[in-house]
Amino acid sequence: MSAATKAIEAGHIWTFPGGIHPPERKELSNQTSIAPLPLAKDYYLPLKQHSGAPGELLVQVGDQVKAGQALTQIGANNGLPVHAPTSGTITAIGPGIIAHPSGLADTVITITADGNDEHIALEPLADYTQISRADLLERIKDAGIAGLGGAGFPTAQKLALQRPLDYLIINGVECEPYISADDRLMREHAQTIIDGTEILLHIAGCKKALIAIEANKPEAIAAFEGLLDKHPQLALRVVPVKYPSGGEKQLIQLLTGRQVPSRGLPIDVGLVMQNVGTAFAVAQAVLQGKPLIERVVTVTGENVEKPGNYWVRLGTPVAYLLEQCGFKPEPDQRVIMGGPMMGFTLADLSVPVVKITNCILVPSSQELAPAQDEMACIRCGACADVCPAQLLPQQLQWLAKAKDYDGLDQQNLFDCIECGACAYVCPSEIPLVHYYRKAKAEVRNIAREKAKAEVARERFEARQERLEREKQERLERHRKAAEARKKAQAEAVAQGGDNPQDAVQAAIARAKARKAAQAAAAQQQNKEGDDA
Amino acid sequence: MTFKIAASPHAHQRRTTQQVMRWVYLALIPGVLVQTYFFGFGVYVQLALALLTAWVAEGLAMRLRGRPVAHAWQDHTAIVTAVLLAISIPALAPWWIIVMGTAFAIIVVKHVYGGVGQNLFNPAMAGYVLLLISFPVQMTSWPIPNELAQLQVSISDTVSLIFSGFTQAGYNLEQLRMGADGITMATPLDSLRNDLNHQLTLGEALSKPIFDDFAGIGWAWVNIAFLLGGLVLIKQKIISWHIPGGMLVGLLVPAAIYWLFNPDQAITPMLHALSGATMLGAFFIATDPVTAATSNKGRWVFGLLVGFLVFVIRTWGGYPDAVAFAVLLANMTVPVIDKYTQPIAYGHGGRS
């Protein structure tokens, strides 16, 4: 065992550069147990709630569905199914606003609940160790499980990568202020999370899992400490409170001292990471056959009367969720999906809760004052001090404003994890992350345009080549035809036929004779003239 | 009902540029008080003139540039420039010195380059250097520390001196600067440098009354007061320790080595540390974020360079103190320092 591995085994916690300590404000929502939410009237289910392609539709308008019934099936290209969150009728399938910063519309299935909440029959699994790895992955995929931490990467796909693994990391850090969904889940369902972790270990073919929790969640830590004696494969790691410790790359650095290579994956350094919520969902899917139709959502902020955590069916409109929690909007209210650091604002509250929705935050303007006017950068470097990726945010900002894409590449724009620490500390209130997102989008656009141009160029060149080839072929054909003609003629002459050449020669001779005659006549005339 | 759209992060640490600047000039207060104690009320007159000039110059420049004037007044950067320049010049210098220096610093050094955050050079130090090379006499005529002075200068005399060049009794600055021995009083670094150049030993040079205190009367205490303010800034995370640390190491290590090899002909490290503008430079001037390097490694290199340049100029250069020149020279190298001290980004082969 190498020294580094020994240190990991011994529970050494490394550190990562930068980071910030924003006010945590978790006590607002973490005081009460996770409560169920009464059924809503309508549910909106976007086909695509994960990273990858949407699944393929299995239902049509007018169909009756039961809770847990698959509405789409795994399509091409990482597709994941979505399931009916409750029983009811499909009343529409069409474009609807989805939970995305752009506020763009995408295909959404609308289910009008019948209020009976009938579920399909579940197929629990007695002993998952008797099932093949491929079948388990299929089960997880069929349950529609995507990473519940925020990025929504299809879980089965992550686990399907076959490379030697040192550790499975279960991420229960939840470092973003305000959010306590994972915290409450860990406190109340530690055993299920452990079961899910065991299943994930089994599938990944990995020996050991590290469960990471931030030090500000003593109850969650205690919940696991009490249970881990029976699970020698699992080890608890308490990480110090600092944002963004829960970022995948930062947590890997904290627990193992390793760095995921730029544009690489954790699996490149022998690690795979899953969120605690994902582990919970995997346990439910494998052990009980439950597809992913609900998740814990933190509803918090001073403008809601009953902040807390709720079991929310996917597809529940945010408006309904907030209404149930006593939402009192103020003028210019911001409704944030996600936390105050990385969440995005919603323009329209008909947007539904989806697989990646961990928090709905409705702050008062006192607790999270709206951004002020952007002032000039004074190069103070505070942003660089807090950047966990060791980038130079202010250089990136200058370069982004100047649209210097080569410079941005040199400064590793794409290694920015958009954690927002730089913008948080900026005394000039420059929306730094916003500039990076824009620049990234522009760079991607340019790459796309370039790719398109490349395809067009190739097509053009191929056409030119074809035309040239056709021309050559045509010339060759003509040449061959001419040769054949000549040959046929020669053959005809040899066989005693008329030689067309003779006719030509005769014609030339005739023409010459005529010219000579004309010349002689002219001479004759000139002579007569002289005589006269 | 539609709701407000905003870009993440939605939380901000509310420490604005204005607050940062306010901390800087508040941290200068101990130094200013000590300076006043030793060199008289002229410091306040210079401060008042500098602030007024800065306010007018900032407004004028913003107006000419067609920018919102209030914006510039709000960020308090001009105040810091004005204060730094006012306490860098001799307390009894004629009024037009500080007015010219401040106006140049704000209008030319700052706004011609594009205003806050865009200037290549530290405005206060560029203003200082303009004055030093244009008006060397006025700029090196420091008043005698009060305890050595033959004549005490009253407030009305101070004002009269600054505006007319004479006290109400008719003395000019030169007459006031005569010591008990009838020789014009120089600052400790100035005096030491002249004496060492005239082949006196360090011991002989230090026998002058101005060195009665441990590092020059007045000057040592002024430096300690600035050091104190600087430590407050580090504690408040307004500045990082890298630049002041680098500058002191860059100055004191070579100075100590040189002095050990040359004990009779070199300025002692203590005098280097506590005389002239050392502490003011280390904590308040070289740390100007706009014109210094930005990464911690870069700041360290920048600080070392400033310190080393101060040592070189004080030891072999043509000027007794060198902080302004050192800072400006180091400002020029910032792009290069920044380029070569770029931290290795996560995932690019660095170690944690």
Interface residues (C-beta under 8 A of the other chain):
Chain A: W14 T15 F16 P17 I20 P22 P23 G103 P177 K249 Q253 G257 R258 Q259 V260 P261 S262 R263 G264 P329 D332 Q333 R334 V335 I336 G338 P340 M341 M342 G343 F344 T345 L346 A347 D348 L349 L361 P363 L368 A369 P370 A371 Q372 M375 A376 C377 I378 R379 C380 G381 A384 D385 P388 A389 Q390 L391 L392 Q394 Q395 Q411 N412 D415 E418 G420 A423 Y424 V425 C426 P427 S428 E429 P431 V433 H434 R437
Chain B: M1 T2 F3 K4 I5 A6 A7 S8 P9 H10 A11 H12 Q13 R14 R15 T16 T17 Q19 V20 H71 D75 T77 G115 V116 G117 Q118 S240 P289 V290 T291 A292 T294 S295 N296 R299 D338 Q342 P343 I344 A345 Y346 G347 H348 G349 G350 R351 S352
